[in-house]
Amino acid sequence: MDLSFFDMYVMPWIINIALAAAIFIVGRMVVKALGSLLEKVLRKSRMDDILINFVTSIANILMLLVVVVASLDQLGVDTTSMIALVGAAGLAVGLALQGSLQNFAAGVMLIVFRPFKEGDFVEVAGVSGIVEQITIFNTVMRTADNKEVIVPNGNIYSGVITNYSARDTRRVDMVFGIGYDDDLKKAKAVLEDIINSDSRVLKDPAPVIAVSELADSSVNFVVRPWVNSADYWNVLFETTEAVKLRFDAEGISIPYPQMDVHQYKHESK
C-alpha cells in the first residue's frame, strides 16, 4: 500500500473513528453519571417517583442524543440535515399522536399539582372510585363495586375533579319528611336525639336540624351532621335506618306522595 495514500486517507479515518468512539463511550459514562446525580437531586426534593422516572428518562435521552450527534459530527457526517430530519419526523409523530400527547401533558400536570393521590376517593370524568395508580397517560381507579376503570388523563384534567378524601371531615346531608298531622316538635326532638347519641357525629361544627320545606305531601326536615370522612357512608346509612325505626315507634308517619282529587257532578237539565 502506498504510504502517502495511507497517511492521507486511511490514517485520518482511523483517527476520526477512534475519536468518535471515544466521544461516544466517554459521553455515555458522563450521561449516566449526570442522570444519577439528577435523580438524587429530585429525590431529595421529595418529588413523586413517577415524575422522577419521567424527568430522568427524558434527560438521559436528550443528553445521549447530544453525544450521538457529537460522535457523528466527528466522523464528518452532516448532522444539520439529520437534526432537521429528526425534527420533521418528531413533528409528524406529534400530530399523529395528538390525543396521546394531551394525555401525557395532563399526566404531568396531575403528578406535579397533585389534585388527588393514590387511595383517594374521587369523582372524575363521570367515574367515581378509589385511585389505585397514576401514570403518565392514564389513571387506574377501582369503583365501589370492585370494577377497574382506566381513565385517560386528558379527560380528567379537562373536567371537574371532586376529591372526597381531600378533607378530614364531611357533612352528611339528609332529608326526612313527616305528615302535616304529625307533631312537628316531637319529630324534631327525635331527630336531635338520634344525632346527638351518635358518637361519630362531631360537636364542632354543630349539626343542623331544621324544617326546610312545606312540601306537597310532607313537612321536610334537613339533617346535616358533620363526621370524619371515613365515617360518612356508615353514618348516612345507619341514621336513615334509625330514623325510620324511631318514627315508627313514636307514631310519626313518613307520608307517601299524595294528591287530593275533587270530583264535581253536574246534573243535566
C-alpha positions, 0 to 999 in steps of 0.5 A: 500500500502506498504510504502517502495514500495511507497517511492521507486517507486511511490514517485520518479515518482511523483517527476520526473513528477512534475519536468518535468512539471515544466521544461516544463511550466517554459521553455515555459514562458522563450521561449516566453519571449526570442522570444519577446525580439528577435523580438524587437531586429530585429525590431529595426534593421529595418529588413523586417517583413517577415524575422522577422516572419521567424527568430522568428518562427524558434527560438521559435521552436528550443528553445521549442524543447530544453525544450521538450527534457529537460522535457523528459530527466527528466522523464528518457526517452532516448532522444539520440535515439529520437534526432537521430530519429528526425534527420533521419526523418528531413533528409528524409523530406529534400530530399523529399522536395528538390525543396521546400527547394531551394525555401525557401533558395532563399526566404531568400536570396531575403528578406535579399539582397533585389534585388527588393521590393514590387511595383517594376517593374521587369523582372524575370524568363521570367515574367515581372510585378509589385511585389505585395508580397514576401514570403518565397517560392514564389513571387506574381507579377501582369503583365501589363495586370492585370494577377497574376503570382506566381513565385517560388523563386528558379527560380528567384534567379537562373536567371537574375533579371532586376529591372526597378524601381531600378533607378530614371531615364531611357533612352528611346531608339528609332529608326526612319528611313527616305528615302535616298531622304529625307533631312537628316538635316531637319529630324534631326532638327525635331527630336531635336525639338520634344525632346527638347519641351518635358518637361519630357525629362531631360537636364542632361544627354543630349539626343542623336540624331544621324544617326546610320545606312545606312540601306537597305531601310532607313537612321536610326536615334537613339533617346535616351532621358533620363526621370524619370522612371515613365515617360518612357512608356508615353514618348516612346509612345507619341514621336513615335506618334509625330514623325510620325505626324511631318514627315508627315507634313514636307514631310519626308517619313518613307520608307517601306522595299524595294528591287530593282529587275533587270530583264535581257532578253536574246534573243535566237539565 
